[in-house]
Amino acid sequence: MSTTFNRAALPTFAQVQEAAARISPYAVVTPVLRSAVLNALTGADLHFKCENLQRGGAFKFRGACNAVWSMDDEQAARGVVTHSSGNHGNALAMAAATRGIPAHVIVPEGAVRTKLLAIERAGAILHRCEATQAAREAKADEVQRATGAELVHPFSDTRVMAGQGTAALELLEQTGGVDIVVTPIGGGGLIAGTSIAVHGVAPQLLIHGAEPIGADDAARSLAAGARVGPFVPDTICDGLRTLIGETNFNALRLHRVEVTTVSDEEVIVAMKLLWNELKIVVETSSATVLAAVLKRPERFAGKRVGLVLSGGNVDIEALPW
């Protein structure tokens, strides 16, 4: 593919389609699962896109793979660098391995142990930093200057957003179409890519975001009409503790995304239901999508709903029960 990415902009629908072709030799076409019990409980026709079964256990591999294979040979030889609490770092390390190039991952203190182990197993070089967005970005800049590696931002990189949107393309094809698509919201790479992919196929479809109350900056930003500043997250959903990116927030506004916030207690209930009824392991961040549907049944009742289960990298020992 010869697409040139403006990494400060949202991807086009064509770039999402090109990403799907680019990553097809490496990414898994994940299944869509259904449950009569969960349909009866919610009054909706639910279709769960199981990105917990993606390579690396999360949708993040899609965007990382697209970024890695979009690079020219000269830049790729210098490697890639990112900052990540786990899933994106693991995904970038795995994607870099498919091309045989180095990967540097900046990880904040307090990151989930199993995710750090996965990053190391994938062959990345780990760099530690404090658990703040500013510290992550400063350390990434330092490593980039020292190595010449290409920065692949976890959610604000156009190539990453385009890759994340490929999950929604698959979902629409596998289901034959839905009325609403729901994804979690953290930094916003998944929901931005999803919005572009979905509306590229069917402009009338609704896009819905699920966000923990303890990291509800996207909901507050939409309510204020402008992106809110830094915050201190307080949620068990470790993958959603990041401030939404500016470009990603613009996607929410452009695509008229609606956001439902859910408590950690509601997330735990949803997580248990997914384990019991779908027989799959998902992260707390993933369970927010079902929690949102359960919280607002009137919004989803009678609709065909596609829910993106974003990942399944769970540290069982760290769960709060």
Phi, psi and omega in degrees: 000148184245014183300135172260125182262130166271104191286003175257006186237165172288147176288160172272166176298322178299323179290328174294316178298318179294324177298319180301318178291320184294319185269355186302329178288347190240323184274155178271137168279100188283152183284163171248123182251155179226160180215121177297325180295313181290328175297315180294323182292325184259342184076013181237164177261099190264137179232110187264114177275112194270076176286353170295344179259008175287162174304134183079359175079017181198158178301341186303334181299328182300307182292320179296318180296318179297319179297313182299317184273000172273346185281148174284165188297322182296314179289319181301325181299334179276352175091185182229157178219146175206171169241141189196144174280354176161289190296317180292321178298317177296317181296317181293321177298317180293319179295318178299323179296328179293339179251357178071037181238159181289151175227130176248130182233123176270122183241134180282152173301141179090003178295153182298129186303315183295328179289322178295319178298321180295320179297317180296317180297329180285352174099010181282157171268121184269141175229126183271154175205172176292161186273055174230155179298320181297319180294320178301311185292322179296318180292322178297319177299318180298313180293322180297317179295323184285331188247338187079010181293153179278128177285127174242094185295144184299330184215342183264000178280127182303321180296321179293313180301318179299317179295319180297328180295344182292335177296320179292323176301315178297316182302313181296321179291319183290328183266344187078010177115145177226176178264325183222141172243132182241130173227158171291161175235121170239258175286339173104004180295318182291313184287330176294310179297321178297315181301315181294317180295311183296313182285343171290330179269314186216092185300340183277347183293149178267141176247131184233136178251145176244130188219137177291144180302326181282003176210054191264038184293328179293314179298316180292325179294317178296321179294325182276342183080010179203152183292129180283165183277188181302153180215165176258110184290149178218082183202153175283349181279082189297332180284353184243021184273006185265141174297133180297138181291156182297313178298320180294321177297322177300324178295320179300316181290317182298322184260012174055046181288135176258142184237134172246130178263144183228149179279163176299324179296320178293326177295317180297317177302314181295321180298317179295321178298318179295320176298313186289319189265324179263347180061039179230155176266125176230156176284163175302320180301320179295321185292346179301329184292317176291322178302321180294319179293319178295326183287328185233064183301329181294335181282331188247346185302135178080000183258153168274117188241125173263124182242123180270112174275104197288331182190168182223026182271088186254132170267097187303323183294338184265358182291147188274041172209000000 
